[in-house]
């Protein structure tokens, strides 16, 4: 049993990730059935983590973007000596920022890999396989600890590890600026933590020490897995938010046809920031309990209206995306085929093409008109 201060849960040992390297690209690391019993959460706090585990360890950050910058600074603030921290980054503005903050920067990735006892991979998901597999994996120590903040590339078997290495996930559920600002205020932030390959037998000790060093165990680092993190992340991006965008689009069209003005619609639906305040209340008070801050008419309308919606068709749609797109590996395979095009300029970049099509929505056109009329006032 792994025990935290509040909960305990049995560990499901992950397979040796290296043994899965011969599986097809985008093959899921662990089948769904392995996780049927994971309903009880285990949380880890400062008292569960020993920073001494990191003594004399060279900690390398691959990337110094929002997360890399925040986590490296938090690590240093937690007492890790500056000469134990190394930023591996190509020659660009991020490298200059790292230098300006007093960090040592190495542009030669092979040199950085050779000295790394711990490697944080904090570059974009789509470039991780190429950079890590070609420039880091061949040079890393056989007992190195590799840290990911996103489960995507581990879950879909896109990174190559050696059998004796530890592969852990330390995944803040906050943007980098909040990871930094909350730590500076002495507060914690939500974070997922897991051990995906325990090559040294001490992967959990390292994961918890690193979680504490970046400030994640103040609030409680939640035991998770790359499967759980990846599934929830992709599900939100491919099922939940696309439907929210669609509902706003169609609601806007219906109300526009009913005679509502651009200004009224834009402010009522999102520009007033009321939806953001509602979700903030939901985080503070509870998903349903936050409704008590609304008028009686609003409470009755939202509760009665939501209970009338059966949801069966939506549930089946969500299940189709989960099982047939995400867990099947279809999305990963499709995305892998366009990764190189994402660096292109103009319409040859598929993301630019999607933006171009989305900007044809009446909602977007109306918003542009409103912002143009209110230029200088917003």
C-alpha positions in Angstrom: 0.0 0.0 0.0 1.1 3.6 -0.7 -0.1 5.7 2.1 -0.7 9.4 2.1 -1.9 11.5 5.1 -5.6 11.1 4.2 -6.1 8.2 1.9 -4.4 4.9 0.9 -4.6 2.8 -2.3 -3.0 -0.3 -3.6 -0.4 0.2 -6.3 -0.9 -1.3 -9.8 2.6 -1.9 -11.1 3.2 -0.6 -14.6 5.0 -2.8 -17.1 8.5 -2.1 -18.2 8.0 0.7 -20.7 11.1 -0.3 -22.7 9.6 -3.7 -23.4 6.7 -2.0 -25.1 8.9 -0.1 -27.6 8.4 -2.7 -30.3 4.6 -2.1 -30.2 3.0 0.1 -32.9 3.3 3.9 -32.6 0.4 5.3 -30.6 -0.4 1.9 -29.1 -1.9 2.6 -25.6 0.5 1.7 -22.8 -2.0 0.1 -20.4 -5.4 -1.4 -21.3 -8.5 0.0 -19.7 -9.3 -3.0 -17.6 -6.1 -2.4 -15.5 -7.8 0.6 -13.9 -11.3 -0.6 -13.0 -10.6 -0.5 -9.3 -8.9 2.9 -9.1 -11.7 4.8 -7.4 -10.0 5.8 -4.1 -7.5 8.7 -4.3 -4.2 8.9 -2.5 -2.8 12.4 -1.8 0.7 13.2 -0.8 1.8 16.1 1.4 5.1 17.8 2.4 5.5 15.2 5.2 5.4 12.4 2.7 8.4 13.8 0.7 12.1 13.9 1.5 14.1 16.6 -0.3 17.2 14.8 0.7 16.6 12.4 -2.1 17.7 15.2 -4.5 21.0 15.9 -2.7 23.9 16.1 -5.2 21.5 15.3 -8.1 22.0 17.2 -11.4 18.5 18.3 -12.4 18.1 19.2 -16.0 15.1 21.1 -17.4 14.5 20.5 -21.1 12.7 23.7 -22.0 12.2 27.0 -20.2 8.7 28.0 -21.2 5.9 28.7 -18.8 6.2 25.5 -16.9 10.0 25.1 -17.1 10.6 28.6 -15.9 8.1 28.3 -13.0 9.2 24.8 -11.9 13.0 25.6 -12.1 12.5 28.8 -10.0 10.3 27.0 -7.4 12.9 24.2 -7.2 15.7 26.7 -6.5 13.5 28.5 -3.9 13.0 25.2 -2.1 16.7 25.0 -1.4 18.1 23.1 -4.4 21.4 24.8 -5.1 21.6 26.7 -8.4 24.6 24.7 -9.6 22.5 21.5 -9.4 20.0 23.0 -11.9 20.7 23.1 -15.6 18.5 24.4 -18.4 18.8 22.6 -21.7 17.4 24.9 -24.4 18.1 25.9 -27.9 19.5 29.4 -28.7 16.4 31.5 -28.4 14.6 34.1 -26.2 13.7 31.4 -23.6 17.4 30.6 -23.1 18.1 34.3 -22.7 15.4 34.5 -20.1 16.8 31.6 -18.2 20.3 33.2 -18.2 18.7 36.5 -16.9 17.2 34.6 -14.0 20.6 33.3 -13.0 20.4 29.7 -14.4 23.1 27.9 -16.2 22.1 27.1 -19.8 23.4 24.3 -22.1 22.6 24.4 -25.8 24.2 21.1 -26.5 21.5 18.6 -25.6 23.9 15.6 -25.7 26.1 17.3 -23.0 23.0 18.0 -20.9 21.8 14.5 -21.2 25.1 13.0 -20.1 25.1 14.9 -16.7 21.3 14.6 -16.0 20.4 12.6 -12.9 16.9 14.0 -13.3 15.4 15.2 -16.5 12.2 17.3 -16.7 10.7 17.1 -20.2 8.9 20.4 -20.6 8.8 21.1 -24.3 5.6 20.8 -26.4 4.1 17.3 -26.7 4.5 17.2 -30.5 8.2 17.7 -30.5 9.1 15.6 -27.4 9.5 12.2 -29.3 11.9 13.6 -31.8 14.0 15.7 -29.4 14.1 13.1 -26.6 14.5 9.9 -28.6 17.2 11.3 -30.9 19.2 13.7 -28.6 18.6 12.6 -25.0 17.7 9.0 -24.7 21.0 7.6 -26.2 23.1 9.7 -23.8 21.1 9.5 -20.5 22.4 7.6 -17.5 20.9 4.1 -17.2 19.5 5.0 -13.8 18.2 8.5 -14.6 14.8 9.8 -13.5 12.7 11.1 -16.3 9.9 13.5 -15.4 6.9 14.3 -17.7 4.2 16.9 -17.0 1.9 15.4 -19.6 1.1 11.8 -19.9 0.4 11.8 -23.7 3.8 10.6 -25.1 4.3 8.0 -22.4 0.7 6.6 -22.6 0.9 6.3 -26.4 4.4 4.7 -26.3 6.2 7.5 -28.2 9.2 7.9 -25.9 12.1 5.4 -25.6 13.4 4.6 -22.1 16.0 2.2 -20.7 14.8 -0.5 -18.3 16.8 0.8 -15.3 15.4 4.3 -15.5 12.6 5.8 -13.5 9.8 7.4 -15.4 7.5 9.6 -13.3 4.8 12.1 -13.9 4.6 15.4 -12.0 1.8 17.3 -13.7 0.7 20.6 -12.2 -3.0 21.3 -13.0 -2.2 25.0 -13.3 -0.6 27.2 -16.0 3.0 28.1 -15.3 2.4 31.6 -14.1 0.1 30.3 -11.4 2.5 27.5 -10.4 5.1 30.3 -9.8 2.8 32.9 -8.1 1.1 30.4 -5.8 4.5 29.1 -4.7 5.8 32.6 -4.0 2.7 33.2 -1.8 3.5 30.0 0.2 0.5 28.2 -1.2 0.3 25.0 -3.1 -1.5 24.0 -6.3 -3.2 20.9 -7.7 -0.8 18.3 -9.2 -1.0 14.8 -10.4 1.9 12.4 -9.6 2.7 8.8 -10.7 5.4 6.3 -11.2 5.2 4.7 -14.6 8.4 2.8 -14.6 10.3 2.0 -11.4 13.7 1.0 -12.7 15.6 1.9 -9.6 12.9 0.9 -7.1 13.0 4.4 -5.8 10.8 6.1 -8.4 8.1 7.2 -5.9 10.7 8.8 -3.6 12.0 10.8 -6.5 8.5 11.8 -7.7 7.4 13.0 -4.3 10.7 14.9 -3.6 10.4 16.7 -7.0 6.7 17.4 -6.3 7.6 19.0 -3.0 10.4 20.9 -4.5 8.2 22.6 -7.0 5.5 23.3 -4.3 2.9 20.7 -5.2 2.7 18.8 -1.9 1.6 21.9 0.1 -2.0 21.4 -1.2 -1.7 17.7 -1.8 -0.2 15.9 -4.9 -2.8 13.5 -6.2 -1.8 9.9 -7.1 -2.7 9.4 -10.7 -1.4 7.8 -13.9 -0.4 8.8 -17.4 -3.5 7.0 -18.6 -5.8 9.0 -16.3 -4.2 12.3 -17.1 -4.1 11.7 -20.8 -7.7 10.4 -21.0 -9.1 13.3 -19.1 -7.0 15.9 -21.0 -7.9 14.6 -24.4 -11.5 14.0 -23.5 -11.9 17.6 -22.4 -10.3 18.8 -25.6 -12.2 16.5 -28.0 -15.5 16.0 -26.3 -16.4 18.5 -23.6 -15.1 21.8 -25.0 -16.0 21.2 -28.7 -19.6 20.7 -27.5 -19.5 23.9 -25.4 -18.2 25.8 -28.4 -20.9 24.4 -30.5 -23.6 25.2 -28.0 -22.4 28.8 -27.7 -22.3 29.1 -31.5 -25.9 27.8 -32.0 -27.2 29.7 -29.0 -25.7 32.9 -30.5 -27.3 32.2 -33.8 -30.8 31.6 -32.3 -30.7 34.7 -30.2 -29.3 36.8 -33.1 -32.2 35.6 -35.3 -34.6 36.6 -32.5 -33.3 40.2 -32.7 -30.7 40.5 -30.0 -27.8 42.9 -30.7 -24.2 42.0 -31.1 -23.1 43.9 -28.1 -25.8 42.5 -25.8 -25.1 38.9 -26.9 -21.3 39.2 -26.6 -21.5 40.7 -23.1 -24.2 38.4 -21.9 -22.5 35.2 -23.1 -18.8 35.8 -22.4 -17.3 39.2 -22.6 -18.6 40.3 -19.2 -16.6 37.4 -17.7 -19.7 36.1 -15.9 -19.0 32.5 -17.1 -15.5 32.7 -15.7 -16.9 34.0 -12.3 -19.4 31.1 -12.3 -16.7 28.5 -12.8 -14.6 30.2 -10.1 -17.5 30.0 -7.7 -17.9 26.3 -8.7 -14.3 25.6 -7.8 -14.7 27.4 -4.4 -18.2 26.4 -3.4 -19.2 23.4 -5.5 -20.4 22.7 -9.0 -24.1 22.8 -8.0 -23.8 24.8 -4.8 -22.5 27.8 -6.6 -26.0 28.3 -8.1 -27.1 29.7 -4.7 -25.2 32.9 -5.7 -27.7 33.3 -8.6 -31.2 34.8 -8.6 -34.1 32.5 -7.7 -35.3 32.6 -11.3 -31.8 31.6 -12.5 -31.6 28.8 -9.9 -35.0 27.3 -10.8 -34.3 27.7 -14.6 -30.9 26.0 -14.5 -31.8 23.2 -12.2 -35.2 22.3 -13.7 -33.8 22.7 -17.2 -30.8 20.5 -16.7 -32.8 17.7 -15.0 -35.2 17.6 -18.0 -32.3 16.8 -20.4 -32.0 13.1 -20.7 -28.4 13.1 -21.9 -28.4 9.6 -23.5 -27.3 10.7 -27.0 -24.6 13.0 -25.5 -23.4 10.1 -23.3 -23.1 7.8 -26.3 -21.3 10.6 -28.3 -18.8 11.0 -25.4 -18.2 7.2 -25.1 -17.6 7.1 -28.9 -14.9 9.7 -28.6 -13.4 8.1 -25.5 -13.2 4.6 -26.8 -13.0 4.9 -30.6 -10.9 8.0 -30.9 -8.8 8.4 -27.8 -8.2 4.9 -26.3 -8.1 3.3 -29.7 -5.1 5.4 -30.6 -6.9 6.8 -33.7 -6.5 10.4 -32.6 -2.8 9.9 -31.7 -2.1 8.4 -35.1 -4.0 11.1 -37.0 -2.2 13.8 -35.0 1.2 12.2 -35.6 0.6 12.5 -39.4 0.2 16.3 -39.3 2.8 17.1 -36.6 5.4 18.3 -39.0 2.9 20.5 -40.8 2.2 22.4 -37.6 5.5 24.3 -38.0 4.5 25.6 -41.5 3.2 29.1 -42.3 -0.1 29.9 -43.9 -2.9 27.6 -44.9 -0.6 24.6 -45.2 -0.6 24.5 -41.4 -3.8 22.5 -40.5 -4.2 24.5 -37.3 -4.3 27.8 -39.3 -6.9 26.2 -41.6 -9.1 25.3 -38.6 -8.8 28.8 -37.2 -9.7 30.2 -40.7 -12.9 28.1 -40.8 -13.8 28.9 -37.2 -13.6 32.6 -37.9 -16.5 32.3 -40.3 -18.8 31.7 -37.4 -21.3 34.6 -36.9 -20.3 34.6 -33.2 -16.7 35.5 -34.1 -17.6 38.0 -36.8 -20.0 39.8 -34.3 -17.3 39.8 -31.6 -14.9 41.5 -34.0 -17.5 44.2 -34.8 -18.1 44.8 -31.1 -14.4 45.0 -30.3 -13.8 47.4 -33.2 -16.6 49.7 -32.0 -15.3 49.6 -28.5 -11.6 50.0 -29.4 -9.8 51.8 -26.6 -12.5 51.1 -24.1 -11.9 47.4 -23.4 
